[in-house]
């Protein structure tokens, strides 16, 4: 039995040689497909549920196409474009979570878009933005 698993692993590795495999865009497609499939099963309206399941099927076909594709350069370019879009979104979510977890400081957004950190419980503080130099009075 153990020899069979090794032979199967080697056969899959030979089949996947020269193919792009799964990347970050593939994982995002898989997550989107699972969410759409789940929502398609939950929604009681037949037309909407069927449309979501059809979109889920299209994402599954696209996922398999990208995973088994031998045009590695094109798949890498697609993944790079996806990561250019996704990385700022992911970083924004991570920053929001970190600001909420920090109970010792208050975060104030400046007019230039910079987040400034001020210690809590100090009272009124004059805050000078490190980026634009604007001064604001903030109650902590």
Contact map, one row per residue, 1 for C-alpha under 8 A:
11111000000000000000000000000000000000000000000000000000000000000000000000000000000000000000000000000000000000000000000000000000000000000000
11111100000000000000000000000000000000000000000000000000000000000000000000000000000000000000000000000000000000000000000000000000000000000000
11111110000000000000000000000000000000000000000000000000000000000000000000000000000000000000000000000000000000000000000000000000000000000000
11111111000000000000000000000000000000000000000000000000000000000000000000000000000000000000000000000000000000000000000000000000000000000000
11111111100000000000000000000000000000000000000000000000000000000000000000000000000000000000000000000000000000000000000000000000000000000000
01111111110000000000000000000000000000000000000000000000000000000000000000000000000000000000000000000000000000000000000000000000000000000000
00111111111000000000000000000000000000000000000000000000000000000000000000000000000000000000000000000000000000000000000000000000000000000000
00011111111100000000000000000000000000000000000000000000000000000000000000000000000000000000000000000000000000000000000000000000000000000000
00001111111110000000000000000000000000000000000000000000000000000000000000000000000000000000000000000000000000000000000000000000000000000000
00000111111111000000000000000000000000000000000000000000000000000000000000000000000000000000000000000000000000000000000000000000000000000000
00000011111111100000000000000000000000000000000000000000000000000000000000000000000000000000000000000000000000000000000000000000000000000000
00000001111111110000000000000000000000000000000000000000000000000000000000000000000000000000000000000000000000000000000000000000000000000000
00000000111111111000000000000000000000000000000000000000000000000000000000000000000000000000000000000000000000000000000000000000000000000000
00000000011111111000000000000000000000000000000000000000000000000000000000000000000000000000000000000000000000000000000000000000000000000000
00000000001111111000000000000000000000000000000000000000000000000000000000000000000000000000000000000000000000000000000000000000000000000000
00000000000111111111100000000000000000000000000000000000000000000001000000000000000000000000000000000000000000000000000000000000000000000000
00000000000011111110000000000000000000000000000000000000000000000000000000000000000000000000000000000000000000000000000000000000000000000000
00000000000000011111000000000000000000000000000000000000000000000000010100000000000000000000000000000000000000000000000000000000000000000000
00000000000000011111100000000000000000000000000000000000000000000011111100000000000000000000000000000000000000000000000000000000000000000000
00000000000000010111110000000000000000000000000000000000000000000111111100100000000000000000000000000000000000000000000000000000000000000000
00000000000000010011111000000000000000000000000000000000000000000111100000000000000000000000000000000000000000000000000000000000000000000000
00000000000000000001111111100000000000000000000000000000000000000110000000000000000000000000000000000000000000000000000000000000000000000000
00000000000000000000111111100000000000000000000000000000000000000000000000000010000000000000000000000000000000000000000000000000000000000000
00000000000000000000011111110000000000000000000000000000000000000000000000000010001000000000000000000000000000000000000000000000000000000000
00000000000000000000011111111000000000000000000000000000000000000000000000000110011000000000000000000000000000000000000000000000000000000000
00000000000000000000011111111100000000000000000000000000000000100110000000000000000000000000000000000000000000000000000000000000000000000000
00000000000000000000011111111110000000000000000000000000000000000000000000000000000000000000000000000000000000000000000000000000000000000000
00000000000000000000000111111111000000000000000000000000000000000000000000000000000000000000000000000000000000000000000000000000000000000000
00000000000000000000000011111111100000000000000000000000001100100000000000000000000000000000000000000000000000000000000000000000000000000000
00000000000000000000000001111111110000000000000000000000001100100000000000000000000000000000000000000000000000000000000000000000000000000000
00000000000000000000000000111111111000000000000000000000000000000000000000000000000000000000000000000000000000000000000000000000000000000000
00000000000000000000000000011111111100000000000000000001001000000000000000000000000000000000000000000000000000000000000000000000000000000000
00000000000000000000000000001111111110000000000000000011101100000000000000000000000000000000000000000000000000000000000000000000000000000000
00000000000000000000000000000111111111000000000000000001000000000000000000000000000000000000000000000000000000000000000000000000000000000000
00000000000000000000000000000011111111100000000000000000000000000000000000000000000000000000000000000000000000000000000000000000000000000000
00000000000000000000000000000001111111110000000000011011000000000000000000000000000000000000000000000000000000000000000000000000000000000000
00000000000000000000000000000000111111111000000000011001000000000000000000000000000000000000000000000000000000000000000000000000000000000000
00000000000000000000000000000000011111111100000000000000000000000000000000000000000000000000000000000000000000000000000000000000000000000000
00000000000000000000000000000000001111111110000010010000000000000000000000000000000000000000000000000000000000000000000000000000000000000000
00000000000000000000000000000000000111111110000111111000000000000000000000000000000000000000000000000000000000000000000000000000000000000000
00000000000000000000000000000000000011111111000010001000000000000000000000000000000000000000000000000000000000000000000000000000000000000000
00000000000000000000000000000000000001111111000010000000000000000000000000000000000000000000000000000000000000000000000000000000000000000000
00000000000000000000000000000000000000111111110110000000000000000000000000000000000000000000000000000000000000000000000000000000000000000000
00000000000000000000000000000000000000001111110010000000000000000000000000000000000000000000000000000000000000000000000000000000000000000000
00000000000000000000000000000000000000000011111110000000000000000000000000000000000000000000000000000000000000000000000000000000000000000000
00000000000000000000000000000000000000000011111111000000000000000000000000000000000000000000000000000000000000000000000000000000000000000000
00000000000000000000000000000000000000000000111111100000000000000000000000000000000000000000000000000000000000000000000000000000000000000000
00000000000000000000000000000000000000010010111111110000000000000000000000000000000000000000000000000000000000000000000000000000000000000000
00000000000000000000000000000000000000111111111111111000000000000000000000000000000000000000000000000000000000000000000000000000000000000000
00000000000000000000000000000000000000010000011111111100000000000000000000000000000000000000000000000000000000000000000000000000000000000000
00000000000000000000000000000000000000010000001111111110000000000000000000000000000000000000000000000000000000000000000000000000000000000000
00000000000000000000000000000000000110110000000111111111000000000000000000000000000000000000000000000000000000000000000000000000000000000000
00000000000000000000000000000000000110011000000011111111100000000000000000000000000000000000000000000000000000000000000000000000000000000000
00000000000000000000000000000000000000000000000001111111110000000000000000000000000000000000000000000000000000000000000000000000000000000000
00000000000000000000000000000000100100000000000000111111111000000000000000000000000000000000000000000000000000000000000000000000000000000000
00000000000000000000000000000001110110000000000000011111111100000000000000000000000000000000000000000000000000000000000000000000000000000000
00000000000000000000000000000000100000000000000000001111111110000000000000000000000000000000000000000000000000000000000000000000000000000000
00000000000000000000000000000000000000000000000000000111111111000000000000000000000000000000000000000000000000000000000000000000000000000000
00000000000000000000000000001101100000000000000000000011111111100000000000000000000000000000000000000000000000000000000000000000000000000000
00000000000000000000000000001100100000000000000000000001111111110000000000000000000000000000000000000000000000000000000000000000000000000000
00000000000000000000000000000000000000000000000000000000111111111000000000000000000000000000000000000000000000000000000000000000000000000000
00000000000000000000000000000000000000000000000000000000011111111100000000000000000000000000000000000000000000000000000000000000000000000000
00000000000000000000000001001100000000000000000000000000001111111110000000000000000000000000000000000000000000000000000000000000000000000000
00000000000000000000000000000000000000000000000000000000000111111111000000000000000000000000000000000000000000000000000000000000000000000000
00000000000000000000000000000000000000000000000000000000000011111111100000000000000000000000000000000000000000000000000000000000000000000000
00000000000000000001110001000000000000000000000000000000000001111111100000100000000000000000000000000000000000000000000000000000000000000000
00000000000000000011110001000000000000000000000000000000000000111111100000000000000000000000000000000000000000000000000000000000000000000000
00000000000000010011100000000000000000000000000000000000000000011111110000000000000000000000000000000000000000000000000000000000000000000000
00000000000000000011100000000000000000000000000000000000000000001111111100100000000000000000000000000000000000000000000000000000000000000000
00000000000000000111000000000000000000000000000000000000000000000001111100000000000000000000000000000000000000000000000000000000000000000000
00000000000000000011000000000000000000000000000000000000000000000000111111100000000000000000000000000000000000000000000000000000000000000000
00000000000000000111000000000000000000000000000000000000000000000000111111110000000000000000000000000000000000000000000000000000000000000000
00000000000000000000000000000000000000000000000000000000000000000000001111111000000000000000000000000000000000000000000000000000000000000000
00000000000000000000000000000000000000000000000000000000000000000000001111111100000000000000000000000000000000000000000000000000000000000000
00000000000000000001000000000000000000000000000000000000000000000100101111111110000000000000000000000000000000000000000000000000000000000000
00000000000000000000000000000000000000000000000000000000000000000000000111111111000000000000000000000000000000000000000000000000000000000000
00000000000000000000000000000000000000000000000000000000000000000000000011111111100000000000000000000000000000000000000000000000000000000000
00000000000000000000000010000000000000000000000000000000000000000000000001111111110000000000000000000000000000000000000000000000000000000000
00000000000000000000001110000000000000000000000000000000000000000000000000111111111000000000000000000000000000000000000000000000000000000000
00000000000000000000000000000000000000000000000000000000000000000000000000011111111100000000000000000000000000000000000000000000000000000000
00000000000000000000000000000000000000000000000000000000000000000000000000001111111110000000000000000000000000000000000000000000000000000000
00000000000000000000000010000000000000000000000000000000000000000000000000000111111111000000000000000000000000000000000000000000000000000000
00000000000000000000000110000000000000000000000000000000000000000000000000000011111111100000000000000000000000000000000000000000000000000000
00000000000000000000000000000000000000000000000000000000000000000000000000000001111111110000000000000000000000000000000000000000000000000000
00000000000000000000000000000000000000000000000000000000000000000000000000000000111111111000000000000000000000000000000000000000000000000000
00000000000000000000000000000000000000000000000000000000000000000000000000000000011111111100000000000000000000000000000000000000000000000000
00000000000000000000000000000000000000000000000000000000000000000000000000000000001111111110000000000000000000000000000000000000000000000000
00000000000000000000000000000000000000000000000000000000000000000000000000000000000111111111000000000000000000000000000000000000000000000000
00000000000000000000000000000000000000000000000000000000000000000000000000000000000011111111100000000000000000000000000000000000000000000000
00000000000000000000000000000000000000000000000000000000000000000000000000000000000001111111110000000000000000000000000000000000000000000000
00000000000000000000000000000000000000000000000000000000000000000000000000000000000000111111111000000000000000000000000000000000000000000000
00000000000000000000000000000000000000000000000000000000000000000000000000000000000000011111111100000000000000000000000000000000000000000000
00000000000000000000000000000000000000000000000000000000000000000000000000000000000000001111111110000000000000000000000000000000000000000000
00000000000000000000000000000000000000000000000000000000000000000000000000000000000000000111111111000000000000000000000000000000000000000000
00000000000000000000000000000000000000000000000000000000000000000000000000000000000000000011111111100000000000000000000000000000000000000000
00000000000000000000000000000000000000000000000000000000000000000000000000000000000000000001111111110000000000000000000000000000000000000000
00000000000000000000000000000000000000000000000000000000000000000000000000000000000000000000111111111000000000000000000000000000000000000000
00000000000000000000000000000000000000000000000000000000000000000000000000000000000000000000011111111100000000000000000000000000000000000000
00000000000000000000000000000000000000000000000000000000000000000000000000000000000000000000001111111100001000000000000000000000000000000000
00000000000000000000000000000000000000000000000000000000000000000000000000000000000000000000000111111110000000000000000000000000000000000000
00000000000000000000000000000000000000000000000000000000000000000000000000000000000000000000000011111110000000000000000000000000000000000000
00000000000000000000000000000000000000000000000000000000000000000000000000000000000000000000000001111111100000000000000000000000000000000000
00000000000000000000000000000000000000000000000000000000000000000000000000000000000000000000000000011111110000000000000100000000000000000000
00000000000000000000000000000000000000000000000000000000000000000000000000000000000000000000000000000111110000000000001100000000000000000000
00000000000000000000000000000000000000000000000000000000000000000000000000000000000000000000000000000111111000000000111100000000000000000000
00000000000000000000000000000000000000000000000000000000000000000000000000000000000000000000000000000011111100000000111100000000000000000001
00000000000000000000000000000000000000000000000000000000000000000000000000000000000000000000000000100000111110000011110000000000000000000000
00000000000000000000000000000000000000000000000000000000000000000000000000000000000000000000000000000000011111000011110000000000000000000000
00000000000000000000000000000000000000000000000000000000000000000000000000000000000000000000000000000000001111101111000000000000000000000000
00000000000000000000000000000000000000000000000000000000000000000000000000000000000000000000000000000000000111111111000000000000100001000000
00000000000000000000000000000000000000000000000000000000000000000000000000000000000000000000000000000000000011111100000000000000000000000000
00000000000000000000000000000000000000000000000000000000000000000000000000000000000000000000000000000000000001111100000000000000001100000000
00000000000000000000000000000000000000000000000000000000000000000000000000000000000000000000000000000000000011111110000000000000000000000000
00000000000000000000000000000000000000000000000000000000000000000000000000000000000000000000000000000000000011111111000000000000101000000000
00000000000000000000000000000000000000000000000000000000000000000000000000000000000000000000000000000000001111001111100000000000000000000000
00000000000000000000000000000000000000000000000000000000000000000000000000000000000000000000000000000000001111000111110000000000100000000000
00000000000000000000000000000000000000000000000000000000000000000000000000000000000000000000000000000000111100000011111000000000000000000000
00000000000000000000000000000000000000000000000000000000000000000000000000000000000000000000000000000000111100000001111100000010000000000001
00000000000000000000000000000000000000000000000000000000000000000000000000000000000000000000000000000001110000000000111111000000000000000001
00000000000000000000000000000000000000000000000000000000000000000000000000000000000000000000000000000011110000000000011111100000000000000001
00000000000000000000000000000000000000000000000000000000000000000000000000000000000000000000000000000000000000000000001111100000000000000001
00000000000000000000000000000000000000000000000000000000000000000000000000000000000000000000000000000000000000000000001111111000000000000001
00000000000000000000000000000000000000000000000000000000000000000000000000000000000000000000000000000000000000000000000111111000000000000011
00000000000000000000000000000000000000000000000000000000000000000000000000000000000000000000000000000000000000000000000001111100000000001111
00000000000000000000000000000000000000000000000000000000000000000000000000000000000000000000000000000000000000000000000001111110000000001111
00000000000000000000000000000000000000000000000000000000000000000000000000000000000000000000000000000000000000000000000000011111000000111100
00000000000000000000000000000000000000000000000000000000000000000000000000000000000000000000000000000000000000000000010000001111100000111100
00000000000000000000000000000000000000000000000000000000000000000000000000000000000000000000000000000000000000000000000000000111110011110000
00000000000000000000000000000000000000000000000000000000000000000000000000000000000000000000000000000000000001000101000000000011111111100000
00000000000000000000000000000000000000000000000000000000000000000000000000000000000000000000000000000000000000000000000000000001111110000000
00000000000000000000000000000000000000000000000000000000000000000000000000000000000000000000000000000000000000010100000000000000111110000000
00000000000000000000000000000000000000000000000000000000000000000000000000000000000000000000000000000000000000010000000000000000111111000000
00000000000000000000000000000000000000000000000000000000000000000000000000000000000000000000000000000000000000000000000000000001111111100000
00000000000000000000000000000000000000000000000000000000000000000000000000000000000000000000000000000000000001000000000000000001100111110000
00000000000000000000000000000000000000000000000000000000000000000000000000000000000000000000000000000000000000000000000000000111100011111000
00000000000000000000000000000000000000000000000000000000000000000000000000000000000000000000000000000000000000000000000000000111000001111100
00000000000000000000000000000000000000000000000000000000000000000000000000000000000000000000000000000000000000000000000000011110000000111110
00000000000000000000000000000000000000000000000000000000000000000000000000000000000000000000000000000000000000000000000000011110000000011111
00000000000000000000000000000000000000000000000000000000000000000000000000000000000000000000000000000000000000000000000000111000000000001111
00000000000000000000000000000000000000000000000000000000000000000000000000000000000000000000000000000000010000000000011111111000000000000111
